[in-house]
């Protein structure tokens, strides 16, 4: 092996031409220059694939004893290693930011999700340039890099099509290729996609068999094949983050039907089955205990009988969704194997960026936006039963019940968001690298954390941590390489200290012991919380209690106090302080101290602008507003969308049908209110206008609608109710067409393009802002809709 001539601690690697003879004539026989060599990492550096599944609990996949079949995870585990004490941060964006940087989530400004960022360094959603992502390090050392799927690390004020793109995967993220979506979740049937930083439309419709996970796998497989065809000597780094199994739980019906009747016994019984299977497989120690159900989570037997068929279907859909996801992960792995490079490919299959999601209410949801708007009461048991056959389909935006989330985290307490307990942070993880791991089918139980992934990759590639990247001195990675565990199952753990914190739920692990306190319950969005100093702390001895089943705080108060102090020291070290359990204040940019993209009470838009997130458009909720457009119509009239916000599951649209102006307001896909002009718009250039006069008196009220041509009234109507908080977590605003799903059944995305000409569109807000009627805690629903 020839020595590495590159100074790899400084990136980009400085060009250092060797001194030598310079001749006058290239034909001179003494003319000699070394051949140009492409930049490559050290010889033998592996390809790297990270698969990160979304919102999947430790006890969900069959690989870790759960009820959802994941044969590809099992296959990978059989030729690699399973880690049963691998941990995440309890929430998606923080986990992703930590994993990609090798630093704790507060260290890279991602103490929570981007929608609740504050000006505090640990919660700003801004990654310091002193903490370059591992993809950047690999790219600058000669790796080909690509990301497919979810990116939720872009600050909300930078998430429009205008950027800035520093936090986007292909901007400052270190990825040469990106195909996926920006945000916390997306419609699997009709997603809002980006290729690099350019909005693109899905290549097919749901009716044509489109599904996002399959599309992402197609792109990943094609990219890997192309990379190996054109650059066989260059290793790749692929980050495959499909966004599944985050809500909405969307999957073809044949995958759902595989599980018909499988969950009739309910969630309590399912936890017992999973726990027994985990012991049978040796996933958990023989002396592990199944933790008890907390009073906040209802027993299956206490749920209404008329709702139980719906609850069963919710879980059948989720199980099909996870199996479907595993199937397409398998396609990516199979493509690597078919190319003959699997032996030297380091694969991380991380089954969950946090515990299972308990954000779907006790009853689950057909359209989760109903809960996030405080309107879950619209989804009555009768309504839910009427929609059972649609769960998982393109007409749904569904989520399962809190009870199922708890069951999918077996054998641990609690769920996603609860960073204090293993139910929120312990995720089953599989590592495969045939060239670097001797044992096949092994189990590793050293404490590991998502911040350990990046340093492991660098050590496996023979690359140093950079001390300088793009002229900026770097701070050290905070994770510990897991490479020492690969061929030493009994080696003492090296990552023996780790803090946890999310929404005030906090804990610390130190040499087998964990001290934890749950500050708030995720599904109680408007519950009162106690002062931090009044939180009850628990103490667990992990060496004898794998699942945190026996609280020893009363028996060992000195040990508890030792760990509480240690948590505080770590919190100061990594920017966790100040603790922040505010809700409404953090959603108000002025109070939170973060920039806002939209300011004032008027916004001017132009034809062709599209894929504008709700943070990119002035909010018209709970107030009067008007939409005015200058349009040019040819002889014979025109049709199509002038402006639309949201989609099938909630939103509004101003459009032209058969030459007449139409305004429709769609409430959660349940109620639709339409006003149509009495006459067509004349040909030529005209101003068309829609005025909405809000009733006032609180949130979600209705109002009167008046349509105008050139200032003259041409129609009136009424909207019976409105959505007070959020239209969608993934749908956008478009001018001159509508992307994604359609607000109105009068058109489709394909037929929505306006056939006249739009010169401009302006949204103006009235002076009757009713935001003060919103309980600050209620605003938290907006954030929950996007994580």
HUBEL-V176333 format. One record per residue. SS is DSSP state (hx for helix, st for strand, lp for the rest). D_LAST is the distance of its C-alpha to the last C-alpha in Angstrom with 2 decimals. Layout:
((SS/D_LAST) (SS/D_LAST))
This chain:
((lp/47.02) (lp/47.65) (lp/46.35) (lp/43.19) (lp/44.44) (lp/41.11) (lp/40.05) (lp/36.44) (lp/35.36) (st/35.41) (st/33.12) (lp/33.97) (lp/37.04) (lp/40.01) (lp/42.66) (lp/45.88) (lp/48.81) (lp/51.71) (lp/55.01) (lp/57.91) (lp/60.72) (lp/60.16) (lp/62.81) (lp/64.22) (lp/64.42) (lp/61.81) (lp/64.75) (lp/65.96) (lp/65.97) (lp/64.46) (lp/61.34) (lp/58.43) (lp/54.69) (lp/52.17) (lp/50.17) (lp/46.72) (lp/44.17) (lp/40.49) (lp/38.15) (lp/37.13) (lp/35.62) (lp/38.12) (lp/39.99) (lp/38.30) (lp/34.73) (lp/32.52) (st/30.13) (st/26.58) (st/23.87) (st/20.46) (st/18.62) (st/15.09) (lp/13.90) (lp/10.36) (lp/9.88) (lp/13.68) (lp/15.72) (lp/19.00) (lp/21.10) (lp/19.79) (st/21.61) (hx/25.39) (hx/25.73) (hx/24.73) (lp/26.56) (lp/24.06) (lp/24.90) (st/22.99) (lp/25.41) (lp/24.40) (hx/27.84) (hx/26.80) (hx/25.02) (hx/28.23) (hx/30.38) (hx/28.71) (hx/29.00) (hx/32.67) (lp/33.42) (lp/31.19) (st/29.77) (st/27.32) (st/25.62) (lp/25.08) (lp/24.08) (st/21.34) (st/18.37) (lp/14.82) (lp/13.01) (lp/11.07) (lp/7.52) (hx/6.50) (hx/7.29) (hx/10.04) (hx/11.43) (hx/11.79) (hx/13.35) (hx/15.55) (hx/16.67) (hx/17.66) (hx/19.50) (lp/21.07) (lp/20.26) (lp/18.34) (lp/14.94) (lp/16.60) (lp/19.42) (lp/17.42) (lp/15.84) (lp/12.29) (lp/12.67) (lp/9.21) (lp/6.48) (hx/8.62) (hx/8.48) (hx/10.17) (lp/12.53) (lp/16.12) (lp/19.44) (lp/19.74) (hx/19.99) (hx/17.59) (hx/14.75) (lp/15.75) (lp/13.30) (lp/16.74) (lp/18.08) (lp/21.80) (lp/24.22) (lp/25.91) (lp/23.26) (lp/23.50) (lp/21.22) (hx/23.08) (hx/23.00) (hx/24.98) (hx/27.41) (hx/27.98) (hx/28.50) (lp/30.97) (lp/32.77) (lp/33.36) (lp/30.49) (st/29.18) (st/25.37) (st/22.85) (st/19.14) (st/18.06) (st/14.65) (st/11.14) (st/10.92) (lp/7.90) (lp/10.48) (lp/12.29) (lp/12.83) (hx/12.24) (hx/16.03) (hx/16.66) (lp/14.62) (lp/17.56) (lp/20.18) (lp/22.29) (lp/20.18) (lp/21.37) (lp/20.29) (lp/20.68) (lp/17.09) (lp/17.00) (lp/18.04) (lp/21.56) (lp/21.91) (lp/21.77) (lp/19.81) (lp/23.03) (lp/22.51) (lp/25.41) (st/23.68) (st/20.19) (st/19.42) (st/15.94) (st/13.10) (st/11.30) (lp/7.64) (lp/4.43) (lp/6.88) (lp/10.57) (lp/13.68) (lp/15.53) (lp/18.80) (lp/18.55) (lp/15.91) (lp/15.81) (st/17.22) (st/18.57) (st/21.53) (lp/21.64) (lp/20.89) (st/22.53) (st/20.92) (st/22.43) (lp/22.71) (lp/22.43) (lp/25.91) (lp/26.45) (lp/25.53) (hx/24.37) (hx/28.02) (hx/29.06) (lp/26.92) (lp/23.92) (lp/20.74) (hx/18.06) (hx/18.32) (hx/22.08) (hx/21.98) (hx/20.02) (hx/22.53) (hx/25.36) (hx/24.42) (hx/24.02) (hx/27.34) (hx/29.12) (hx/28.04) (hx/29.13) (hx/32.41) (hx/33.08) (hx/32.42) (hx/34.84) (hx/37.34) (hx/37.56) (lp/36.83) (lp/37.86) (lp/38.65) (lp/35.30) (lp/32.44) (st/28.92) (st/25.45) (st/22.94) (st/19.21) (st/18.08) (st/14.34) (lp/14.35) (lp/10.81) (lp/12.69) (lp/12.50) (lp/8.97) (lp/9.77) (lp/11.84) (lp/14.43) (lp/16.92) (lp/20.07) (lp/23.79) (hx/25.82) (hx/28.12) (hx/25.43) (hx/24.56) (hx/28.26) (lp/28.84) (lp/27.38) (lp/29.29) (lp/30.50) (lp/28.91) (lp/26.96) (lp/29.63) (lp/30.18) (hx/26.79) (hx/24.26) (hx/26.82) (hx/29.13) (hx/26.51) (hx/25.67) (hx/29.43) (hx/29.81) (hx/27.03) (hx/28.46) (hx/31.92) (hx/30.83) (hx/29.11) (hx/32.43) (hx/34.42) (hx/32.58) (lp/32.85) (lp/29.09) (lp/29.45) (lp/32.67) (lp/35.45) (lp/35.40) (lp/31.67) (lp/30.95) (lp/28.51) (lp/26.71) (lp/27.32) (lp/25.17) (lp/24.24) (lp/25.50) (lp/22.08) (lp/21.65) (lp/24.36) (lp/26.82) (hx/27.00) (hx/30.52) (hx/29.45) (lp/27.30) (lp/29.28) (hx/31.35) (hx/30.70) (hx/26.95) (hx/27.33) (hx/27.91) (hx/24.59) (hx/22.82) (hx/24.69) (hx/23.69) (hx/19.97) (hx/20.51) (hx/22.89) (hx/20.37) (hx/17.81) (hx/20.69) (hx/21.86) (hx/18.52) (hx/18.49) (hx/22.18) (hx/21.81) (hx/19.23) (hx/21.67) (hx/24.45) (hx/23.10) (hx/22.31) (hx/25.95) (hx/27.07) (hx/25.80) (hx/27.54) (hx/30.61) (hx/30.88) (hx/31.10) (hx/33.71) (hx/35.66) (lp/36.00) (lp/37.62) (lp/35.31) (hx/33.35) (hx/35.62) (hx/34.52) (st/30.80) (st/28.53) (st/25.67) (st/22.64) (st/21.00) (st/18.08) (lp/17.10) (lp/13.55) (lp/11.22) (lp/11.12) (lp/12.82) (lp/12.54) (lp/9.98) (lp/11.89) (lp/9.79) (lp/12.49) (lp/15.33) (lp/18.65) (lp/19.84) (lp/16.89) (st/16.34) (lp/18.00) (st/15.73) (lp/12.53) (hx/12.82) (hx/15.89) (hx/14.26) (hx/11.87) (lp/15.22) (lp/17.16) (lp/19.19) (hx/18.64) (hx/22.43) (hx/23.04) (lp/22.02) (lp/25.17) (hx/26.35) (hx/28.82) (hx/26.27) (hx/24.12) (hx/27.34) (hx/28.36) (lp/25.23) (hx/25.38) (hx/26.74) (hx/24.02) (lp/21.04) (lp/19.52) (lp/21.51) (lp/20.86) (lp/21.57) (lp/18.72) (st/14.97) (lp/14.99) (st/13.43) (lp/15.66) (lp/16.94) (hx/16.13) (hx/19.47) (hx/18.62) (hx/15.57) (hx/18.09) (hx/20.65) (hx/18.62) (lp/18.40) (lp/22.21) (lp/24.21) (lp/21.94) (lp/20.91) (lp/17.56) (lp/14.10) (lp/10.59) (lp/9.99) (lp/13.80) (lp/14.88) (lp/18.43) (lp/19.20) (hx/19.29) (hx/17.39) (hx/14.18) (hx/15.42) (st/18.26) (lp/17.63) (lp/20.59) (st/21.50) (st/24.42) (st/26.34) (st/29.16) (lp/31.70) (lp/35.13) (lp/36.96) (lp/35.54) (lp/35.15) (lp/38.36) (lp/37.25) (lp/35.77) (lp/33.81) (st/33.58) (st/31.37) (st/30.22) (lp/29.39) (lp/29.23) (lp/26.24) (st/23.87) (st/20.51) (lp/18.11) (lp/19.85) (hx/22.98) (hx/22.15) (hx/23.10) (hx/26.41) (hx/27.26) (hx/27.04) (hx/29.22) (hx/31.76) (hx/31.98) (hx/32.62) (lp/35.19) (lp/33.42) (lp/33.48) (lp/30.65) (lp/31.40) (lp/32.87) (st/32.60) (st/30.23) (lp/31.11) (lp/33.43) (st/31.04) (st/31.80) (lp/29.04) (lp/28.07) (lp/28.31) (lp/25.54) (lp/24.59) (lp/24.16) (lp/27.15) (lp/28.25) (lp/28.28) (hx/31.27) (hx/33.69) (hx/32.37) (hx/32.94) (lp/36.65) (lp/37.06) (lp/35.53) (lp/37.16) (lp/36.59) (lp/35.50) (lp/31.87) (lp/31.44) (lp/27.91) (lp/29.01) (st/27.09) (st/23.33) (st/21.41) (st/18.02) (st/16.01) (st/12.72) (lp/12.95) (lp/16.66) (st/16.65) (st/18.84) (st/21.33) (st/23.68) (st/25.39) (st/28.94) (lp/31.52) (lp/30.62) (st/29.88) (st/26.60) (st/26.29) (st/23.20) (st/22.22) (lp/19.52) (lp/19.02) (lp/16.74) (lp/15.64) (lp/12.04) (lp/13.44) (lp/15.94) (lp/14.03) (lp/17.35) (lp/19.32) (lp/21.63) (lp/21.17) (lp/24.22) (lp/25.12) (hx/23.90) (hx/27.52) (hx/27.88) (lp/25.20) (lp/26.87) (lp/26.77) (st/27.48) (st/29.23) (st/29.31) (st/31.69) (lp/29.88) (lp/33.21) (lp/34.33) (lp/31.15) (lp/28.61) (lp/26.16) (lp/26.37) (lp/28.55) (lp/31.26) (lp/30.65) (lp/33.46) (lp/32.80) (lp/36.05) (lp/38.09) (lp/37.01) (hx/36.24) (hx/37.38) (hx/34.98) (hx/32.10) (hx/33.19) (hx/33.51) (hx/29.93) (hx/28.67) (hx/30.57) (hx/29.23) (hx/25.61) (hx/26.62) (hx/28.35) (hx/25.41) (hx/23.14) (hx/25.67) (hx/26.03) (lp/22.42) (lp/21.39) (lp/19.53) (lp/21.80) (lp/21.74) (lp/19.54) (lp/17.39) (lp/16.35) (lp/16.70) (lp/14.43) (hx/15.99) (hx/17.62) (hx/14.57) (hx/13.45) (lp/17.00) (hx/17.59) (hx/21.22) (hx/20.72) (hx/17.99) (lp/20.23) (lp/18.18) (lp/19.64) (lp/18.98) (lp/19.86) (lp/21.53) (lp/24.31) (lp/27.08) (lp/27.71) (st/28.67) (st/27.25) (st/29.41) (st/28.13) (lp/30.12) (lp/30.59) (lp/28.53) (lp/25.55) (lp/22.45) (lp/18.84) (st/18.20) (lp/14.66) (hx/14.71) (hx/14.69) (hx/17.80) (lp/19.78) (lp/21.51) (lp/20.14) (lp/22.73) (lp/21.27) (lp/23.73) (lp/26.57) (lp/29.34) (st/28.95) (st/30.92) (st/30.52) (st/33.59) (st/34.36) (st/37.48) (st/38.17) (st/41.14) (st/42.24) (lp/44.86) (lp/47.80) (lp/46.70) (lp/43.35) (lp/39.80) (lp/36.66) (st/32.94) (st/29.90) (st/30.42) (st/26.85) (st/23.90) (st/20.40) (st/17.85) (st/19.20) (lp/20.44) (lp/17.88) (st/18.56) (st/20.11) (st/23.58) (st/26.11) (st/29.50) (st/31.57) (st/35.16) (st/36.59) (lp/40.26) (lp/40.80) (st/39.48) (st/36.57) (st/33.89) (st/30.94) (st/28.51) (st/25.73) (st/23.56) (st/21.91) (lp/19.19) (lp/21.59) (lp/23.82) (st/26.07) (st/27.43) (st/29.75) (st/31.92) (st/34.57) (st/37.03) (lp/39.73) (lp/43.31) (lp/44.53) (lp/43.48) (lp/42.71) (lp/45.96) (lp/46.15) (st/45.96) (st/43.73) (st/42.28) (st/39.71) (st/37.64) (st/35.65) (st/33.47) (st/33.46) (st/31.27) (st/32.73) (st/30.26) (lp/31.97) (lp/30.44) (lp/30.73) (lp/27.08) (lp/23.72) (lp/23.32) (lp/27.06) (lp/28.93) (st/31.41) (st/34.22) (st/34.09) (st/36.92) (st/37.40) (st/39.78) (st/41.73) (lp/43.21) (lp/42.99) (st/44.65) (st/42.89) (st/42.60) (st/40.56) (st/38.78) (st/36.30) (st/33.82) (st/30.12) (lp/29.95) (lp/26.43) (lp/23.34) (lp/19.58) (lp/19.02) (lp/15.39) (lp/13.54) (lp/14.99) (lp/12.26) (lp/8.86) (lp/11.10) (lp/14.68) (lp/16.64) (st/19.98) (st/23.10) (st/26.74) (lp/29.55) (lp/27.54) (lp/24.31) (lp/21.92) (lp/19.62) (lp/20.67) (lp/23.34) (lp/23.22) (lp/26.82) (lp/28.73) (lp/31.53) (lp/30.23) (lp/28.00) (lp/26.06) (lp/29.18) (lp/31.61) (lp/29.72) (lp/31.26) (lp/33.58) (lp/37.17) (lp/38.56) (st/37.68) (st/35.17) (st/36.31) (st/33.52) (st/31.11) (st/30.51) (st/28.17) (st/29.75) (st/28.47) (lp/30.92) (lp/31.86) (lp/30.68) (lp/27.20) (lp/26.08) (hx/22.96) (hx/24.97) (hx/24.80) (lp/21.08) (lp/20.74) (hx/18.63) (hx/16.73) (hx/16.05) (hx/14.12) (hx/11.30) (hx/10.54) (hx/9.58) (hx/6.80) (hx/5.72) (lp/6.15) (lp/3.78) (lp/0.00))
